Amino acid sequence: MILVTNDDGIIAPGIRALVEVAAKFDEVIVVAPDSPQSGQGHAITLNQPLKLRKVALFEGIDAYECSGTPVDCVKLAKNVLCKNKTIDLCLSGINHGANSSVNIIYSGTMSAAMEASIEKIPSIGFSLLDFSFDADFTGAKYWAEKLISAVFRKEMPGCNLLNVNIPSCSPEEIQGIKVCRQAEGTWVEEFQEGVDPRGETYYWLTGRFVSHESPESIDNDIWALSQKYVSVVPSGHDLTFYPAIPKFKHLENLH
């Protein structure tokens, strides 16, 4: 069985494109948020009950909208809806917009896939570099099918989570796949200040992404996407910065 989820909401065109591809491989179950949850990261719902509602959005496929976050969707799928079944693969997306570089930290799309990977389920998060609701998913569907075929019910050596970003261009322009690392970068954030009708001040987050990679660096996802390659970044949930461990060993002498 393949679990399909996302963070753009169950009615987003991106998830429909991914369901169409996934259905070529196995039985599919869809569990996705009932409203957009972009930027939720690995948030879970603790202060209110979660609700699931079966919806008839995908012909011949069981689908449920969830009142919670993308991670909630995965947890409910595994522990409630598929409690007595085996989920062989989790697919998240296809996200409207990039999840390359540091964006993986904020991404609900990738956090859903990461939650499944924590549960030992092989997982892939797919993102298309086009924020438009009417984005063309033709190329994304083609490469999603290629990648799913390569890993479905096969060993994923070294990790069980892939972060896949697809450039926004015609399928003919895509140069192929680059397996690479996550690029270094940050968001330069600004808050637009305003006053609501009640006279209370509010702040609206805006910003721009800044890459910290040198122009000569050609082993990262930002470079791959700029050259019209599909970027594939093997990812994980271990946030340990291993090179720093020896440098902090002196702290063990503190008493």
C-alpha positions in Angstrom: 0.0 0.0 0.0 1.1 3.5 -0.8 0.2 6.5 1.5 -0.1 9.8 -0.3 -0.2 13.1 1.7 0.8 16.7 1.3 0.7 20.1 3.0 -1.1 22.2 0.3 -4.4 20.5 1.2 -6.4 17.6 -0.2 -7.9 19.6 -3.1 -4.5 20.9 -4.4 -3.7 19.9 -8.0 -0.3 18.6 -6.9 -1.7 15.8 -4.8 -4.0 14.8 -7.5 -1.0 14.5 -9.9 0.9 12.4 -7.4 -2.1 10.1 -6.7 -2.4 9.4 -10.5 1.2 8.3 -10.6 1.1 6.3 -7.3 -2.0 4.4 -8.5 0.1 2.8 -11.2 2.1 0.9 -8.6 -0.2 -0.3 -5.9 -3.3 0.3 -3.7 -3.3 3.9 -2.6 -4.7 5.6 0.5 -4.8 9.4 0.7 -4.7 11.3 4.0 -4.1 15.0 3.7 -5.0 18.2 5.5 -8.4 19.7 4.9 -6.8 23.2 4.4 -3.4 24.5 3.3 -0.7 23.8 5.9 2.4 25.1 4.2 5.3 26.1 6.6 4.0 23.9 9.4 7.2 21.9 9.5 7.0 19.0 11.9 4.1 20.5 14.0 1.7 18.1 15.6 -1.7 18.8 17.2 -1.8 18.4 21.0 -4.4 21.0 22.3 -7.5 19.8 20.4 -8.9 16.6 19.0 -8.2 15.6 15.4 -10.9 14.8 12.9 -10.9 12.6 9.8 -13.6 12.7 7.1 -13.8 10.4 4.2 -14.1 12.2 0.9 -14.8 11.1 -2.7 -12.1 13.1 -4.5 -10.2 10.3 -6.3 -12.1 7.7 -8.2 -11.6 4.2 -6.7 -9.3 5.4 -4.0 -10.0 5.8 -0.3 -9.2 9.4 0.7 -9.5 11.2 4.0 -9.2 14.9 4.9 -7.7 15.6 8.3 -8.2 18.6 10.5 -4.6 18.6 11.6 -1.1 19.1 10.2 0.7 17.0 7.6 2.5 15.1 10.3 -0.8 14.4 12.0 -2.0 12.9 8.7 0.8 10.4 8.6 0.4 9.5 12.3 -3.4 8.9 11.8 -2.8 6.9 8.6 -0.3 4.6 10.3 -1.9 4.2 13.7 -5.6 4.4 12.8 -6.6 3.9 9.2 -3.8 1.4 8.3 -3.3 0.0 11.8 -3.6 -3.6 10.4 -2.0 -3.0 7.1 1.6 -2.4 5.8 2.5 0.9 4.3 5.2 0.1 1.8 5.9 3.7 0.6 4.9 7.2 1.7 4.7 9.9 -1.0 4.2 13.6 0.0 3.4 16.4 -2.5 3.6 17.3 -5.2 4.2 20.6 -3.4 3.5 23.9 -5.1 6.9 25.6 -4.7 10.4 24.6 -3.9 11.6 22.7 -0.8 15.3 22.8 -1.6 18.1 24.0 0.7 17.0 25.1 4.2 13.4 25.0 3.2 13.2 21.4 4.2 13.2 22.6 7.8 10.0 24.6 7.4 8.3 22.3 4.9 5.1 20.5 5.8 5.6 18.4 2.7 9.0 17.1 3.8 8.0 16.8 7.4 5.1 14.4 6.5 7.6 12.3 4.5 10.1 12.5 7.4 7.5 11.4 9.9 6.9 8.3 7.8 10.6 7.7 7.5 10.9 7.8 11.3 8.4 5.0 11.3 10.7 3.0 9.0 8.5 3.6 5.9 10.5 4.5 2.8 9.4 8.0 1.8 9.8 10.6 -0.9 8.8 14.3 -0.8 8.1 15.8 -4.2 8.1 19.6 -4.9 7.7 21.6 -8.1 9.4 25.0 -8.5 6.1 26.7 -9.3 3.8 28.2 -6.7 0.9 28.6 -9.1 -2.3 26.7 -8.4 -2.5 26.1 -12.1 1.1 24.8 -12.4 1.9 22.3 -15.1 2.7 19.0 -13.4 3.5 17.1 -16.6 7.2 16.9 -16.1 6.8 16.4 -12.3 4.6 13.4 -12.9 7.0 11.9 -15.4 10.0 12.1 -13.0 7.9 11.1 -10.0 7.0 7.9 -11.8 10.6 7.2 -12.7 11.8 7.7 -9.1 9.0 5.7 -7.6 9.7 2.8 -9.9 13.3 2.9 -8.9 12.6 2.6 -5.2 9.2 0.9 -4.7 9.6 -2.3 -2.7 13.4 -2.1 -3.2 16.1 -1.3 -0.7 16.9 2.4 -0.2 20.5 2.1 0.8 21.8 4.4 3.6 18.5 6.3 4.2 14.8 5.9 3.6 13.9 9.5 2.8 14.4 11.5 -0.4 13.8 15.2 -1.0 13.0 15.6 -4.6 12.7 19.0 -6.3 11.7 19.4 -9.9 12.4 22.5 -12.0 9.5 24.4 -13.5 10.1 24.0 -17.2 8.8 21.9 -20.1 9.5 18.1 -19.7 11.8 18.3 -22.7 14.0 20.9 -21.1 14.7 18.9 -17.9 18.3 17.6 -18.2 17.9 14.5 -15.9 18.5 13.8 -12.3 21.3 15.0 -9.9 21.8 13.2 -6.6 23.3 16.0 -4.4 23.4 17.6 -1.0 21.2 20.3 0.5 22.5 23.7 -0.3 23.5 26.2 2.4 21.2 29.2 2.5 19.0 31.3 4.8 15.9 33.5 4.6 16.3 37.2 5.0 13.1 38.0 6.8 11.0 41.2 7.0 7.7 41.9 8.7 5.3 44.3 7.1 3.5 46.2 9.8 -0.1 47.2 9.5 -3.2 48.1 11.5 -6.4 46.1 11.4 -9.9 47.5 11.5 -10.0 47.3 15.3 -6.9 49.5 15.5 -4.6 46.7 16.5 -1.1 46.4 15.0 -0.3 43.2 13.1 2.8 41.9 11.4 2.9 39.9 8.1 6.0 37.8 7.4 7.8 38.4 4.1 11.3 37.7 3.0 13.7 36.4 0.3 16.0 33.4 0.1 19.7 33.9 0.0 22.1 31.2 -1.1 25.4 30.9 0.7 26.9 28.7 -2.0 29.8 29.8 -4.2 29.2 30.0 -7.9 31.8 27.2 -8.3 29.8 24.8 -6.1 28.1 22.3 -8.3 27.2 19.5 -5.8 24.1 21.0 -4.3 20.3 21.1 -5.0 20.2 24.9 -5.8 22.8 24.5 -8.5 21.1 21.4 -9.9 17.8 23.1 -10.2 19.4 26.2 -11.8 20.7 23.9 -14.5 17.3 22.3 -15.0 18.0 19.0 -13.3 15.7 17.2 -10.9 17.5 17.4 -7.5 17.4 14.3 -5.3 18.8 14.8 -1.8 19.0 11.8 0.5 17.8 13.1 3.8 17.2 12.1 7.5 16.0 13.2 10.9 19.3 13.0 12.8 20.3 16.6 13.4 23.6 15.8 15.1 26.5 17.9 13.7 29.1 15.1 14.0 32.2 17.1 13.1 31.6 19.2 16.2 31.5 16.4 18.7 35.3 16.2 19.3 35.4 20.0 19.6 33.0 20.0 22.5 34.5 17.0 24.4 36.1 19.5 26.8 32.7 20.0 28.2 32.9 16.6 29.8 35.5 18.0 32.2 33.0 20.4 33.7 31.9 19.6 37.3 
